[in-house]
Amino acid sequence: MSDVIRFEDVHRHFGRHAVLRGLTFEVRRGEIYAFLGRNGAGKTTALRILLGLLAPHGGRSEILGVDSTQLQPAHRARIGYVGEGHRLYPAMRVSDAIAFEAETRSTLDRGFVARAVQRCGLRPAQVVARLSRGERAQLSLILAAAGRPDVLVFDDPAMGLDVVMRRSLLDAMIDLLAGFGCTVLFSSHILTDVERIADRVGILHEGTMLVDATLDDLKRRVARWPWQPANGATPPVEARVLRATRRHDGFALTLVDADAALLERLRAHGRLGEPATPDLEELFLDLTGPERNGLLSESLAARAERDEVTP
C-alpha cells in the first residue's frame, strides 16, 4: 500500500514555543487514520502544514505524493477538508451552499449530495445561520465528500457537539465513507468515537508521536494488570510500564509488550492478577496523563518491524 500522507521530521515553533518536534508518520491509501492528542499538542498545526497553509521550520510533509508547499489547485481539488469551525456562509440556504460548492468543484456529485442531505434530515430551504452546530457539521461533511476526493482531512469536526449531535455526525461519516475508498485523516478528542471508525491511530504528545499503530495491534500488545506488591515493593520504572496507577489494594499496571521475564519479576514481588485490555481512552490517559512512570520511546508499529527482523 502506498502512502498518501507523509510527515518527515517536521518541526514548527511559535516564538520560543516548540509545537512540533520531529513529527514523523504516514497514512496509507484507503486508511482511516485517527490523529489524537491533548489540547495544544499540535494537531491543528500539523494539519495546516499538511494542507500547505503553514510552512514548517524543519522537515517536510507530502499529500498525494506532492510536497505540501507545492500544492496547486488541481491537487487541492482532490482533497476534502472540514475544520472544527464548519465555515459556511451563514446567509446562504442549504441549496445555495450546494450550488456554490458545485461552481467551485467541477467534480461535485449532485446525486450524492441530494441523497446525503435527505439522509441527514437537512432541508434545502434552511438558512445556514439557523442550522444547529450538528447540522452545520453534517452539511460541511457532505460538501467535503461530494467532490469524491482522494483524501479527506477532518480537524476535530465533532468539537462542541453534544452526545446526540456527535453520534449523528459520526453515523453520517460512516454512511458517507462506506465503500468510498478514500484516505481519511481526522483529529478528534472523542476517543470512543474513534474506536468505531479508525483503522489506525496516532497519539501526539508534546510535539512527537508516541503511538502509531492499528487498533488491533494496540489491543494485542497493551494490557492492564492488577498488582498487589509485597514487602513495600514498587512498580518497575521502564518503557514497558506505561503507567502505574495506585489502587486501594495495590496498583493497576498498564504494560506494553510484557514478556515472561517482566511478569515473573512482578510475581516475585507481589500478587499479579489477570490482565484486561484497556480501551483507547484509558490508553490515551496512560500515555499523556500526569504522573506517568514511562512512555513509549518508539511507536508500536516501529517495534513490530524491529521485532520481525531481530533474532
PEJO-V474660 format. One record per backbone hydrogen bond with DSSP energy under -1.0 kcal/mol. NH is the residue of the N-H (numbers start at 1). CO is the residue of the C=O. E is the energy in kcal/mol with one decimal. If there is no record, write none. Layout:
# PEJO-V474660
nh=NH co=CO e=E
nh=NH co=CO e=E
This chain:
# PEJO-V474660
nh=4 co=27 e=-2.6
nh=5 co=27 e=-1.8
nh=6 co=62 e=-2.3
nh=7 co=25 e=-2.9
nh=8 co=60 e=-3.0
nh=10 co=23 e=-2.5
nh=11 co=58 e=-2.5
nh=12 co=20 e=-1.8
nh=14 co=17 e=-2.9
nh=17 co=14 e=-1.9
nh=19 co=12 e=-2.4
nh=20 co=12 e=-2.2
nh=21 co=207 e=-2.6
nh=23 co=10 e=-2.5
nh=25 co=7 e=-1.2
nh=27 co=5 e=-2.4
nh=29 co=2 e=-2.4
nh=31 co=28 e=-2.0
nh=33 co=184 e=-3.2
nh=34 co=200 e=-2.9
nh=35 co=186 e=-3.2
nh=36 co=202 e=-3.3
nh=41 co=38 e=-2.1
nh=46 co=42 e=-2.3
nh=47 co=43 e=-2.2
nh=48 co=44 e=-2.4
nh=49 co=45 e=-2.1
nh=50 co=46 e=-2.4
nh=51 co=47 e=-2.0
nh=52 co=49 e=-1.5
nh=53 co=48 e=-2.7
nh=57 co=11 e=-2.6
nh=58 co=11 e=-1.2
nh=60 co=8 e=-1.8
nh=62 co=6 e=-2.7
nh=63 co=66 e=-2.2
nh=64 co=4 e=-2.8
nh=66 co=63 e=-1.5
nh=68 co=61 e=-2.7
nh=70 co=67 e=-2.5
nh=76 co=72 e=-2.4
nh=77 co=73 e=-1.8
nh=78 co=75 e=-1.7
nh=79 co=76 e=-1.8
nh=80 co=151 e=-3.2
nh=82 co=153 e=-2.4
nh=86 co=83 e=-1.3
nh=92 co=89 e=-1.3
nh=94 co=126 e=-2.4
nh=95 co=124 e=-2.4
nh=97 co=93 e=-2.5
nh=98 co=94 e=-1.9
nh=99 co=95 e=-2.3
nh=100 co=96 e=-3.0
nh=101 co=97 e=-2.1
nh=102 co=98 e=-2.2
nh=103 co=99 e=-1.7
nh=104 co=100 e=-1.2
nh=105 co=101 e=-1.6
nh=108 co=105 e=-1.6
nh=109 co=146 e=-2.4
nh=113 co=109 e=-2.2
nh=114 co=110 e=-2.6
nh=115 co=111 e=-2.2
nh=116 co=112 e=-2.6
nh=117 co=113 e=-3.0
nh=118 co=114 e=-1.9
nh=119 co=115 e=-2.4
nh=120 co=116 e=-2.2
nh=121 co=118 e=-1.1
nh=122 co=117 e=-2.4
nh=126 co=123 e=-1.9
nh=128 co=92 e=-3.3
nh=129 co=90 e=-2.1
nh=130 co=127 e=-1.6
nh=131 co=128 e=-1.8
nh=136 co=132 e=-2.6
nh=137 co=133 e=-2.1
nh=138 co=134 e=-2.2
nh=139 co=135 e=-2.5
nh=140 co=136 e=-2.5
nh=141 co=137 e=-2.1
nh=142 co=138 e=-2.5
nh=143 co=139 e=-2.5
nh=144 co=140 e=-2.2
nh=145 co=141 e=-2.0
nh=146 co=142 e=-1.8
nh=148 co=145 e=-1.9
nh=150 co=78 e=-1.7
nh=151 co=78 e=-1.7
nh=152 co=183 e=-2.8
nh=153 co=80 e=-2.9
nh=154 co=185 e=-2.5
nh=155 co=82 e=-3.0
nh=156 co=187 e=-1.1
nh=159 co=156 e=-1.7
nh=161 co=158 e=-2.0
nh=166 co=162 e=-2.9
nh=167 co=163 e=-2.2
nh=168 co=164 e=-2.1
nh=169 co=165 e=-2.5
nh=170 co=166 e=-2.6
nh=171 co=167 e=-2.6
nh=172 co=168 e=-2.1
nh=173 co=169 e=-2.4
nh=174 co=170 e=-2.6
nh=175 co=171 e=-2.6
nh=176 co=172 e=-3.0
nh=177 co=173 e=-2.4
nh=178 co=174 e=-1.1
nh=180 co=177 e=-2.3
nh=183 co=150 e=-2.4
nh=184 co=31 e=-3.0
nh=185 co=152 e=-2.5
nh=186 co=33 e=-2.5
nh=187 co=154 e=-2.4
nh=191 co=189 e=-1.0
nh=194 co=190 e=-1.4
nh=195 co=191 e=-1.7
nh=196 co=193 e=-1.2
nh=198 co=194 e=-2.8
nh=199 co=32 e=-2.8
nh=200 co=32 e=-1.7
nh=201 co=213 e=-3.0
nh=202 co=34 e=-2.7
nh=203 co=211 e=-2.0
nh=204 co=36 e=-3.5
nh=205 co=208 e=-3.0
nh=208 co=205 e=-1.7
nh=210 co=203 e=-3.3
nh=213 co=201 e=-2.3
nh=215 co=199 e=-1.1
nh=218 co=214 e=-2.1
nh=219 co=215 e=-2.4
nh=220 co=216 e=-1.9
nh=221 co=217 e=-2.1
nh=222 co=218 e=-2.0
nh=223 co=255 e=-2.3
nh=224 co=276 e=-3.5
nh=225 co=253 e=-3.4
nh=227 co=251 e=-3.0
nh=228 co=271 e=-2.8
nh=230 co=269 e=-2.8
nh=233 co=230 e=-1.4
nh=241 co=238 e=-1.6
nh=242 co=254 e=-2.1
nh=243 co=254 e=-1.1
nh=245 co=252 e=-2.5
nh=247 co=250 e=-3.6
nh=250 co=247 e=-1.3
nh=251 co=227 e=-2.9
nh=252 co=245 e=-2.7
nh=253 co=225 e=-3.3
nh=254 co=243 e=-2.6
nh=255 co=223 e=-2.9
nh=256 co=240 e=-2.3
nh=257 co=221 e=-2.4
nh=263 co=259 e=-2.1
nh=264 co=260 e=-2.4
nh=265 co=261 e=-2.0
nh=266 co=262 e=-2.1
nh=267 co=263 e=-2.3
nh=268 co=264 e=-1.9
nh=271 co=228 e=-2.8
nh=273 co=226 e=-3.4
nh=276 co=224 e=-1.9
nh=283 co=279 e=-2.3
nh=284 co=280 e=-2.6
nh=285 co=281 e=-2.2
nh=286 co=282 e=-2.3
nh=287 co=283 e=-2.1
nh=288 co=284 e=-2.5
nh=289 co=285 e=-2.3
nh=294 co=242 e=-1.1
nh=301 co=212 e=-1.2
nh=303 co=299 e=-2.2
nh=304 co=300 e=-2.5
nh=305 co=301 e=-2.1
nh=306 co=302 e=-2.4
nh=307 co=303 e=-3.1
nh=308 co=304 e=-1.6
nh=310 co=306 e=-1.2
